Amino acid sequence: MKKIQMVDLKGQYEKIKNQVDSSFQEIIENTAFINGPAVHEFQKNLEEYLAVKHVIPCANGTDALQIAMMGLDLKPGDEVITADFTFAATVEVIALLNLTPVLVDVDQDTFNIDVEAIKKAITPKTKAIVPVHLFGQPANMEEIMKIAKEHNLYVIEDNAQAIGADYVYKNGKKQKTGTIGHIGATSFFPSKNLGCYGDGGALFTNDDDLAHKIRGIVNHGMYERYYHDVVGVNSRLDSFQAAVLNAKLPHLDDYNKARRKAAKQYSAAFAEVEDLVTPKIVDDHENSHVFHQYTLRVLNGKRDALAKHLQEKNIPHGIYYPVPLHLQKAYKDERYKEENFKITNQISEEVISLPMHTELEDDEIEFITKTITDFLKA
C-alpha cells in the first residue's frame, strides 16, 4: 500500500500532466500571464458547466467573498448573518469591510447554517445572509431564499467547498450550488474539488449589472485602463492557474463521483460502530454532496484519542474546525450567548475528517476504516 495522503494532488496531476505541461509552455511563449486567453477560456467553460450567465475569476476565494460584498454596496454597520461553524475566511471579510458579523448555529446533521437560527437573528440592520455549503453539501437554499425575499436581503453563497454539487428543490428541480443566491463565491485552492496549483477564486451571478460592477472591482475599479469608475482591488486569476482549471474542469464530475464512492465505502465500514456518526446526505440525492471532506462525529469524548491513534498509525486527518468562530479571539462579541451555539460547541469537540480525494484506493480505505473500527471497539 502506498503512503496515505490527505489530498493526493500529485496522483491527480499525473493523469492530466500532458495537457497542463503543454498549456504552461504555451503561456510562457505567449507571455499572457494575467487575464490571458486561458483565463477567458476557463471563464466561458465554467459558465457553461454551471449554467450561469456570468463567471468573474479572481485571485482567491477570500477575495471573492469580499468582492461580492463590495459589489452589493454593503455599508459599515450593516449586519451579515453567517454560520458559526466554518472557516474564518467567511467572517473575516465581513469584519474587514467594517460590516457587522452575526454568527448563528448550524444543523447537527449537515453542519450547515440553521434556517431557524437565521430567522431569529434578523434585525432592521440585516442586509445579507452568507450560507456556506460546508464539506460539499448544499445548505437549505430554498428556505434561505424565501427568508431573503421576505426580508429583502441579499444572499451570497460561499461555495468554496461544494463546486459541482447539485441543489435539489422540493419539486425535483436541480441547480448548481453557487448559482442560486444573488452572488456565489468560490475558491480554487489546490485541495478543493476543483483546485489549481496556487491561489484562485471566482464569483458567479445571473445579474448583468452586478456582474459588470464586479468586473470593475476585481481590476482596480477599471473598465478602461487608467480610468477608475468604482473603488476596486487587485484580484485577478493568473493564466497558469486558469490552465490547470481548464484541464481539470472536464473531469470535475468524475472527481466528485470518486469522492462519493469513497464516502460510501467509509460509511458502510462504520455502519456498526456505536461511537461514530457518519455524514448524512439530505434526501440522498445523487450529486447533492460532493464530499470536499468526509467528516465523522466521534461520540463520548473519544475524538482526541482517536486523532492521536491515527497519527501514530501515519493516517492523516483533520479537525475542521476545533474552535467555533464566536469563541475566536478576533470575533468574540458580547452579543453572543453560549446557549445559542449548542450544536456548534458540541460538534467542534466531535468532528474529525479522514483522507478524501480522487485517488483513494480500496486498500487505503480498508486500512483506515479497520484502524478506526478496531480502536473504537477495543
C-alpha positions in Angstrom: 0.0 0.0 0.0 1.3 3.4 -0.9 1.7 6.2 1.6 -1.8 7.6 2.5 -2.3 11.2 1.6 -4.9 13.6 3.0 -5.1 15.0 -0.6 -3.2 13.4 -3.4 -2.5 16.2 -5.9 0.5 14.5 -7.5 -1.5 11.4 -8.3 -4.2 13.6 -9.9 -1.7 15.6 -11.8 -0.2 12.5 -13.5 -3.5 12.0 -15.3 -3.6 15.5 -16.8 0.1 16.1 -17.0 0.4 16.4 -20.8 -2.3 19.0 -21.0 -1.1 21.0 -18.1 2.5 21.0 -19.2 1.7 22.0 -22.8 -0.6 24.8 -21.6 2.1 26.1 -19.3 4.6 26.1 -22.2 2.1 28.0 -24.4 1.6 30.6 -21.7 5.3 31.1 -21.3 5.7 31.6 -25.1 2.8 34.0 -25.5 3.6 35.8 -22.2 -0.1 36.5 -21.5 0.4 35.8 -17.8 -2.6 37.9 -16.5 -6.1 37.8 -18.0 -4.7 35.8 -20.9 -6.6 33.5 -23.3 -6.5 30.7 -20.8 -8.5 32.8 -18.2 -11.1 33.8 -20.8 -11.5 30.2 -21.9 -11.9 29.0 -18.3 -14.5 31.7 -17.6 -16.6 30.5 -20.6 -16.2 26.9 -19.8 -17.2 27.3 -16.2 -20.2 29.5 -17.2 -21.4 26.6 -19.4 -20.8 24.0 -16.7 -22.7 25.9 -14.1 -25.4 27.2 -16.4 -24.8 30.7 -15.1 -24.6 33.9 -17.1 -21.5 35.3 -15.5 -18.3 33.9 -14.0 -15.8 36.5 -12.9 -12.4 35.0 -12.0 -10.4 36.5 -9.2 -7.3 35.8 -7.1 -8.7 33.6 -4.3 -11.8 32.6 -2.6 -11.5 35.1 0.3 -11.3 37.9 -2.2 -14.4 36.5 -3.9 -16.4 36.9 -0.7 -15.1 40.4 -0.1 -15.7 41.5 -3.7 -19.2 40.1 -3.5 -20.0 42.3 -0.5 -18.4 45.3 -2.2 -20.4 44.7 -5.3 -23.6 44.7 -3.3 -22.7 48.1 -1.8 -22.9 46.9 1.8 -22.1 49.7 4.2 -20.2 49.8 7.6 -22.6 48.7 10.3 -24.8 46.5 8.0 -25.3 43.1 9.5 -24.4 40.0 7.7 -25.6 36.6 9.0 -23.4 33.5 8.5 -22.6 30.2 10.1 -20.6 29.9 13.3 -19.1 26.6 12.2 -16.9 27.3 9.2 -13.5 28.5 8.1 -12.7 32.0 9.2 -12.5 33.5 5.7 -16.3 33.7 5.6 -16.4 36.0 8.6 -13.1 37.9 8.3 -14.2 39.6 5.1 -17.3 40.9 6.9 -15.1 42.4 9.6 -12.6 43.8 7.1 -15.3 45.8 5.4 -16.5 47.1 8.8 -19.7 45.3 8.4 -21.2 43.5 11.5 -20.9 39.7 11.5 -23.8 37.9 13.0 -22.9 34.3 13.7 -25.6 31.7 14.2 -25.7 28.0 15.0 -25.8 25.1 12.5 -27.7 21.9 11.8 -26.4 18.9 13.7 -26.8 16.5 10.7 -25.4 18.6 7.9 -23.2 21.1 9.7 -24.8 23.8 7.5 -26.4 27.0 8.7 -29.7 26.5 10.7 -32.6 28.3 8.9 -34.5 28.8 12.1 -31.4 30.5 13.6 -31.3 32.8 10.6 -34.9 33.9 11.2 -34.2 34.7 14.9 -31.1 36.7 14.0 -32.7 39.1 11.5 -32.9 42.8 12.6 -33.6 46.0 10.8 -29.8 46.3 10.2 -29.6 42.9 8.5 -28.6 43.2 4.8 -27.3 39.8 3.7 -27.0 36.1 4.5 -24.0 34.0 3.7 -24.8 30.3 3.7 -21.7 28.0 3.5 -22.1 24.7 1.7 -19.9 23.1 4.2 -17.8 20.0 3.4 -19.5 19.7 0.0 -23.2 19.5 0.9 -25.6 22.3 -0.1 -27.3 24.4 2.6 -31.1 24.7 2.6 -31.2 27.2 -0.2 -34.9 27.0 -0.9 -35.7 28.1 2.6 -32.9 30.6 2.7 -34.0 32.3 -0.5 -37.6 32.5 0.9 -36.3 34.2 4.1 -34.2 36.6 2.0 -37.1 37.5 -0.3 -39.4 38.1 2.7 -36.9 40.5 4.4 -35.4 42.0 1.2 -31.9 40.6 1.9 -29.1 39.6 -0.3 -27.7 36.0 -0.4 -24.1 35.3 -1.0 -23.3 31.6 -1.4 -19.9 30.5 0.0 -19.4 27.7 -2.5 -15.7 27.1 -1.7 -16.2 23.5 -0.7 -19.1 22.5 -3.0 -18.2 23.2 -6.6 -20.1 20.8 -8.8 -22.8 20.0 -6.2 -26.5 20.0 -7.2 -29.0 21.6 -5.0 -32.4 19.8 -5.4 -35.6 21.7 -4.8 -38.7 20.2 -3.3 -40.2 19.9 -6.8 -37.2 18.0 -8.1 -35.5 20.8 -10.0 -31.7 20.8 -9.8 -29.4 23.8 -9.8 -25.7 24.0 -9.2 -24.6 25.5 -5.9 -23.2 29.0 -6.2 -25.8 30.0 -8.8 -28.9 30.2 -6.6 -28.2 33.3 -4.5 -27.6 36.8 -5.8 -23.9 36.0 -5.9 -21.8 32.9 -5.5 -18.2 32.9 -4.4 -15.7 30.0 -4.7 -12.1 29.1 -4.1 -9.8 27.1 -6.3 -7.2 26.4 -3.5 -5.2 23.3 -4.6 -7.1 20.9 -2.2 -10.5 21.9 -3.4 -12.7 19.6 -5.6 -11.7 21.8 -8.5 -8.3 23.2 -7.4 -5.5 25.0 -9.2 -1.8 24.9 -8.4 -1.7 28.1 -6.3 -4.4 30.6 -5.3 -7.5 31.2 -7.3 -11.2 32.1 -7.0 -14.3 33.2 -8.8 -17.7 34.8 -8.4 -20.9 33.7 -10.1 -24.1 35.7 -10.8 -27.0 35.9 -13.2 -27.4 39.7 -12.7 -25.9 41.6 -15.6 -25.5 44.9 -13.7 -23.9 43.2 -10.7 -21.5 41.2 -13.0 -20.4 44.5 -14.7 -19.7 46.1 -11.3 -17.8 43.1 -10.1 -15.6 43.0 -13.2 -14.5 46.5 -12.4 -13.9 45.8 -8.7 -11.5 42.9 -9.4 -9.4 45.1 -11.7 -8.7 48.2 -9.6 -12.1 49.6 -10.4 -11.2 50.0 -14.1 -13.3 49.2 -17.2 -10.9 51.3 -19.3 -7.3 51.3 -18.4 -6.3 54.1 -16.0 -10.0 55.2 -15.6 -11.3 54.2 -12.2 -15.1 54.2 -12.0 -15.5 52.3 -8.8 -13.3 51.5 -5.8 -11.7 48.3 -6.6 -9.0 45.8 -5.6 -6.2 43.9 -7.4 -7.7 40.4 -7.6 -7.1 38.6 -10.9 -6.7 34.9 -11.8 -3.4 34.3 -13.5 -3.2 32.3 -16.7 -1.2 29.4 -15.2 -4.0 28.7 -12.7 -6.6 29.0 -15.4 -4.8 26.5 -17.5 -4.8 24.0 -14.6 -8.5 24.6 -14.0 -9.3 24.2 -17.8 -7.5 20.8 -17.6 -9.5 19.7 -14.6 -13.0 21.1 -15.3 -14.0 18.3 -17.8 -13.1 15.8 -15.1 -14.9 17.5 -12.2 -18.0 15.3 -12.3 -15.8 12.2 -12.3 -13.7 13.7 -9.4 -16.8 14.2 -7.4 -18.1 10.7 -8.3 -14.9 9.2 -7.0 -15.3 11.2 -3.7 -18.9 9.9 -3.3 -17.7 6.3 -3.9 -15.0 6.7 -1.3 -17.5 8.2 1.1 -19.9 5.3 0.6 -17.1 2.8 1.4 -16.2 4.7 4.6 -19.8 4.9 5.8 -20.5 1.2 5.0 -17.5 0.2 7.1 -18.5 2.4 10.0 -22.2 1.4 10.0 -22.0 -0.8 13.1 -19.5 1.4 15.1 -21.5 2.8 18.0 -19.3 5.8 18.7 -19.3 7.2 15.2 -21.9 9.3 13.3 -21.3 9.2 9.6 -22.2 12.0 7.2 -25.9 12.4 6.5 -26.8 13.2 2.9 -30.0 15.2 2.7 -32.7 13.2 0.9 -29.9 11.1 -0.5 -29.9 12.8 -3.9 -27.2 11.8 -6.3 -24.5 14.5 -6.5 -26.1 16.6 -3.8 -23.0 16.0 -1.7 -19.6 16.2 -3.3 -17.5 15.4 -0.2 -14.9 18.0 -0.1 -14.3 16.5 3.3 -15.5 13.2 4.8 -16.3 14.3 8.3 -17.2 12.0 11.2 -18.6 12.8 14.6 -16.8 10.8 17.3 -19.0 10.5 20.4 -18.4 10.0 24.1 -15.3 12.2 24.2 -13.2 9.8 22.1 -12.3 12.2 19.2 -8.9 13.4 20.5 -7.8 9.9 21.5 -8.7 8.7 18.0 -6.8 11.5 16.4 -3.7 10.6 18.4 -4.1 7.0 17.4 -4.4 7.9 13.7 -1.2 10.0 14.0 0.6 7.0 15.4 -0.6 4.9 12.5 0.5 7.5 10.0 -3.0 8.1 8.8 -3.5 11.8 8.0 -6.6 13.5 9.3 -8.0 17.0 10.0 -10.2 18.6 12.7 -12.4 21.1 10.8 -13.0 23.1 13.0 -11.7 22.9 16.6 -12.9 26.3 17.8 -16.2 28.0 16.9 -15.9 31.4 15.3 -17.8 33.1 18.1 -15.0 31.9 20.5 -12.1 33.0 18.4 -10.3 36.0 19.9 -10.7 38.0 16.7 -14.5 37.6 16.6 -15.7 37.5 20.2 -18.6 39.7 20.9 -20.7 40.3 24.0 -23.8 39.9 21.9 -23.2 36.2 21.6 -24.7 33.8 24.2 -23.5 30.3 24.6 -27.0 28.8 24.7 -27.4 30.0 21.1 -24.5 27.8 19.9 -25.2 24.4 21.4 -24.7 22.5 18.2 -21.5 24.3 17.1 -20.0 23.9 20.5 -20.8 20.2 20.6 -19.6 19.2 17.1 -16.4 21.2 17.4 -15.4 18.6 20.1 -16.6 15.7 17.9 -15.6 16.2 14.3 -12.7 14.5 12.5 -12.1 14.4 8.8 -10.5 11.5 7.0 -8.4 11.4 3.8 -10.7 12.3 0.9 -9.5 12.8 -2.7 -9.9 11.4 -6.2 -7.0 8.9 -6.0 -8.1 7.0 -2.8 -7.8 3.2 -3.3 -9.7 0.4 -1.8 -6.8 -0.9 0.3 -6.2 2.5 1.7 -9.9 2.9 2.7 -9.8 -0.6 4.2 -6.7 0.2 6.3 -8.1 3.5 7.5 -11.5 2.1 8.4 -10.1 -1.0 10.1 -7.7 1.1 12.2 -10.5 3.3 13.4 -13.0 0.4 14.0 -10.5 -1.7 15.9 -9.6 1.3 18.1 -13.1 2.3 19.0 -14.3 -1.3 19.6 -11.3 -2.2 21.7 
